Every structure is written in structure tokens, then in C-alpha cells.
Amino acid sequence: MLKKFIDATYKYYYILWQEKSFALSFRLIHSYRKDGLEGMYRRIQKEYTQKKSTYEKWILTNETNILYTEALDYTPLISIITPTYNTSKTYLSHMIDSVRKQTYTHWELCIADDASTSQETLDTLKKYAALDRRIKIIYRERNGHISEASNSALTLATGAYVTFLDHDDMLAPHALYEMAKKLNENKNLKLIYSDEDKIDAHNKRFYPHFKSGWNPDMFFSQNYIAHLTLIQKSIVEAVQGFRKGYEGSQDYDLYLRCLKQIDPASIAHIEKVLYHWRAIEGSTALSPSAKNYTTVAGVHALQDYFKESHQKVTVEKGLLPNTYKVSYLLPDTPPLVSLLIPTRDGYEILSKCITSILEKTIYPNYEIIILDNETTDAQTLAYFETLKVYDHIRILKYHYPFNYSAINNFGVQHAKGEIIGLVNNDVEVISHHWLTEMVSHALREDIGAVGAMLYYDNETIQHAGVILGIGGVAGHSHKYFPRHSEGYFSRLKIIQNYSAVTGACLVVKKSLYLEVNGLNEQDLTVAFNDVDFCLKLLEKGYRNLWTPYVELYHHESVSRGEEDTLHNIERFKREKAYMKQTWDDELKEDKCYNINLTNIYENFGLNRNE
């Protein structure tokens, strides 16, 4: 019964991931009331089978009739590093067979057996070594666990590049070919990683992870690149391979140390599933919390990385297993932040916004600049008078037609702060440390705009980063997901880079704001000016960042209303056309997203070529 319960629980969460809603819970309650526990289990099994078929259909559509035997000019030897220990004959055979079936033949499989006591494991290894001279095996006399065993396997490697394959996982037949093909496109690449999925005990594929392109802040929050990763062997040798004491996150530790010798331009991502991660009872692939020590090891690896980089940070466990929070320390004298709040009338929402900032902000050095766009409401005007008692609040008159871009640019001209905060008058602060957190990232040399987690009044997500291309221009990540959702592979719970963030709550250095000439007040008076602004920062070489540790409510559309008038609809069309004309290439492929994910919906669902 316990095994059945574990299996049902796993399938339940898999369906939730596919469905992006909790309607399943109500269907299960109905099944339970009708047919008891067994009926509920049957319902889970039925829905799980149906949901799995969605990915299986995607596989049939996207992974068939593809040639992987095109001649390559550059055919480097690739060394596959695999430690084994008492691996079952079935899984070990599947792993080795997946290597022998590679369409790219210039490989060697370097296996280090970590003093297995299972004769079945040893016999299987000897059988395959006799079958294929490309399979090299070293038998360790003493069990040293995965780091020492992997280093033993590395001593067998003679290839120009190394990659890593766990003893019970499998490679896609074209995995090494795709790696070699990418190297033919750019021989300067030092690290390449691919998408991956999971396989069950019967090699059935499910739960694909279609990853972001190189995303440094996501990597500092989670080892999202994982499998399949190929690295130039000389770099692995330079950092002296794996380190004992980091078991559970030994690959994460290795990647972090290798990164010190790799320029970001030398990192590439292949948006194809090349690795199948075995997910069985008790494995990390099935349940990240199955091995709690892995998170602790990851924290230590990150602490070492930043210590050697001489960066003033603290590292702690993140909100989920195997995730981390890197906090960047503020200077002893935190810089002045100018919070710009455009408004017209709207006493109820404006007062709620200002009150939340005054009551909850623990950041010690900020000013509020209310940009009054011709308020006539008596209650709001009276409220302005009450705010004059605050030395750090100013009210500036803006006597021109509403233009969100122009109003904020006007505010920046009068801002005294080193840091600019764009704040809508319809947001309400939740987190006391919201400004501290945002400023700590905005002060980093390589960071452009910093965005926050915004919720609707009904506790669903309004904004968790902007994804380019959705709906033609851009959409909001995980829109309408429940507030406490983990998101697609934990993306709602980790700090990461996005191509853009919303201007409803955005923090940026004033110098950068001026460097890109602020918001576009000529072509983008209302919509997409924040996306355009963020893309200009990307063009200058800065990374935009989103953090889940800053939470606010966004009472969206309360102040401005919907785009439902003929004038607003026509203006929106013009602004959308401008974005497509100006940023066509960027909108077609968001490097912080994945081409295999939908460009229609905001739920990270599969791209079914809709």
C-alpha cells in the first residue's frame, strides 16, 4: 500500500504540472466519495496516462524524421564519465546500450566501478568491455563514493571533451552528434548543455525540462543545466576534477569552478532533449527532497565560488530543495533611491500604495516623488496636503496629456537618487525588505533592471518575469498561477534572469536609465515601454533580473482601465507594431525561455506547433 501511495503521489504532482491548476483535486474528491481509495487511485492512473500521452505526441511530432548522420568536419573524441556501484544489470545495460547506439561514433565510455560487491554488476561491465574496445573500465579497490569514482574515470579519458552520464540514465541516440555539431558551428565553445527529460523503470519518457539559455542568476539559484553537459577536458583538468566532500552536488561544484575559466560567450545551449534521467523510487530525479544532503553540498559549493571571486554575498538554502538564495550585501551607506509614482486622482489606490511603502519599507534611504498628472479630485488633492509633512516625499506637477513614458522620464530629471524605482500607483507592498532586496541586485555591475513578484487581489500571479514573443510581443511568466505555486521547474521560487520585467515595480541605476535614454515617450506612450526599456539594457550588455523574494499586490487596471476604447485599441496596435518592427529578432526567440515551450500561453506548456 505504501508503494502504491508513493506512486500515486508522484503521478498526482506530475498531472498538476501538466494541468497548471488544482481542478484535479476536486475530481479526485469526487472519485473518492464514489468509489473510495481504490477509485481515487484508478482516476489518478487514468489521468496520468492521458497527460503522459501529451509529451509522447510531442515526441512523435518533433523527434522523428530527423537525420543525425550528416558529415562533420570536426570530429573530436568525447569521453563519457560514468561511476558505477552495484548497479542493477538492467539499468546498467540500458545505460551502456544507449552509448553504443550513438550516431556519433567518436566516443569512449570511461567507467569507474566503485568497489561493487554485486557480481551481477561486475559481470555486466566485463561483458560490455569485451564487446566494445571504446569501453574502458577501472575497478577501484576501495569505495570512495561518487566524487572519487568520477575522478578515477577521468584518469581513463583521452578525449578533447568530457561529458557525464549516471550509471542508470540514458542518452538520446543523437546526443553526442548534437554536441559535436554545435562544436562544428563554433569551435571556441567550452561548455555546452542540453534539455533533458525523465524515464521510469520501463524507459518511458516524461517530465521534459526545456531550459533557459545561459542564465547566470538562475544557475546561482539552481543547477538547472544538469544533464547533458559537455566541457572541454583541459578545463576540467585545470580545476582538478571533482572534489570530495561535495557529494550530491559534485557536478554543480565542478561546473562552478569551471565557470571561472569560461567566458559566457563560450557557453551554448542545445534546445533538444538529449538526456534521459532515471526517476525511480528514492531517486533525486523523482523527489528532490529524497537526498537532503544535496542542498547542503550545493550551498557550500556556492559559498566557495563567491569567496574565491571576492564578492560580498551570503548564501543560504532557497525556498525549495536544491535551490539557493544568494544575497548581495549593500554598501555601508546605502544609496538614495528615488521612487517615481505617476498618478491622477485615485485617492483609494494611491493612499494604499503610499501607506504600504511608508509602513513596510525598512530600506533606510529613499525618497518618494509623486508625479501628479493633473489631479482634480478633491480627496486626492487633500491627501497631497497631508503628505507634505514628510521630508522625503515630493509632489511634482505634470501638466501634459497622459504618457507613461514621458511622465517617468520627467520624474527621473528631478530625481536626486542614484537608484530609480518605477512604481505604479496601484501596487501595494507586501515584503518589508522589498527595496533592500531590489537595490542589492540593481547595484551589481552587470545587472540592468530588477523586477518583483506581483499578485492580483485574488492571490494569483500577475507578474513573475516577462517572456518575449508570447502573444506576438511579450507575456507574463506564470500568469494566473496560484500564489504559492512552484512554477515550471521551480522558476517561481528562484532568482533568475529574464529578458524583461514589468515597469509596475522596477528598480534600476539612474546612470543606466540615462544611458539607454529612458522610456520611449515618442512611440510607446502606454504599452510595452518597460519591455523596450529592458531590451535596450540587454543590447548594452546588462542582464535583467527577477526575484521572488520581493512581493507586492498589483491592483492592475484600477487606475487606467482596460484597453477597450477605439482610441486605446488603435494606440495599442501602433505600439505593438513598433515593438515587432524594432525588436523582431529578439521577440522570435527569448534566450531566457525555450523554443519548445508555447508562445501563445503564459503557462510554460509544450509548444505543440499551435
Steps between C-alpha positions, in 0.01 A plus 500: 500500500788737581655443158163561339457822698846625399433418136162675511648808670768532233244467220272752672771767496593415142141565389498829693810608313335419165162647585614816678191498724357331806181380329645150529452511877126543460481214251686274741271594787205404283663165414577433864144568610367275226743206505727548802880496502529249217276716282720800568812303407336386174412858414859612556629216283257586219582871500874433530488283189311770312741775607805293412363453151521878448880484519506177303310673221748786517784250461340347192451843348841647581750215518422284196634519146808689613838407352792477744765361266596812307874506445693724739836660425602503865461166678663527845513204732246535781570324830192393695562483875293247695547372857320177591428323826286188529288617208228260395573307184189639331574868554872461441435323169253766390754770581784338307276405208388863470866597454573224249199614292637852454491619140823686576770233533800696630448427868644302785308388806719533809350302787635490853346225708505614861581161658166337421412191702234391252629226270221585258636853462857379451401233249299753298793741487741227386258385232470845345874569524558188295236604245628851427856627520371854552380399846773548760458383858702555815412292806557685825615294796336727757159668493552876489155616391409697191764776498800271538351246261438769238860617534614144445295491180658828393845338511385278211381792287703592189237709320509874438165531677334320788137448587334325792251214503355346816511122527125448453417787260490497121610718209282581202647329189596837350636653824871500415433587136318816608789593728753449221279688255489798736881491525520506120292817504736660753826333599554760773225353716618373839173384656184371331183379670171359374141449602406179681208288614439213737446129441321254724598141577373396155687775309180696439581869455323778691543836677720679243713790618530756223758736642591863477802607302802595709347664806767579762269606781280197447813283518596662830151405623484146363711261295258527213748398228551155659495250209628466231803721550819488295815683616843540347715244677795732554278722715384205711863402546597856591252500791616149598171326439247422768545586867441261782255632757255643245322173426143558391594828331837393368409589142371843608824563685699395194302726266541798733876458512518452123301819445791703632689401186213529253379819336118517470540524122655152512186342647228356273161340555350235273120522512449127455445216745829309498497342845256269677524513880389186683214576739425211732401474865761666723678685221566874493345510153166389645515699821758777557452465875599131487860599576502806725879512518515608135368847586758546775778399262371747242507784754862421584594491131345844444665642810838386368429649158417845632778495758757438228336771288539745792134594481319612816205265509323260729371164378218306658249231414228613264126460524509143360739203522812542285440873455707782647473867585802719437468835678724789393600731783421869485776760554536643850320811379212380281439732203197725477213344305247720320162327475298651214123463526291648217138565597183687415221509758451143639519578869410145610772322308766770537459527876519121533821501295666783694393363839641156421834655401520716811397224740688204356820628339802435721748636243643809672558745215226576252281780372153482349422722202130511416457609139162671495346484152235772549307363796162671553347271762458694827572200724824427318607865512430507873708184537790673324487768771531240777812357335686830524599416859742240363840637408567213263179538295471748214206569269585623152239635260495359146265709283493297180280221354555157655816336369646243736844518343517877499377533858769267632771663291389832649525349847853370439610853406399615848613190690782545750566129543775284355236232457166541322191304598205499260191431710140492380248675721293181510758276671509414868816385677495163678869435577671724755836440337370562146715803424807363677483186288445682172771760558753232600464352151470830314839610638677203339715609206352255250133538595255730322135506607378311807140379523275354768224247559159665459164348599143576409252563780380140471844363596595391150814611319490810283872526425800273552725616221429581134534247217560639152294384206189388686196648333722656237701731725521392865309329778532453874658183634257270689213748482198391708690224681407470870717714726693214661567303180854379435473564127676332211800321652495731805514819295249675727725442799847597378687817406573496127556707189211588273523701180261754650305588814193716545525872565228473763782441748845537350828612654805609298807718537432857386817494292367203301159663459670799343743285300211345303307829483230386738153396388396557139250785528469549124389152392394322821283730706321228698571137399829313468719794607640288785578208265667737254699655785620159619598397148708815465681400819562150359635657183751688715617173657314513833292215642150562627398315814184384673474395864219313681621641832331835426121477513236764432136509407421659166145626480544513124273710277334669797663832418509496121221261403506241222608548138136500384446836328559545128773753572679265741467203265653695210780632719573147627521370141751772411716422802489129429604563138787718619630221726485243222679727259769607747567173684397237246796263557485523879125435510535187287726320746523596867834376630355466851224273370501201261374449145333176610267689734179672395510850352122535536432434867679620812512162679828344372298233318640305208520666161272279296553704186172680571 
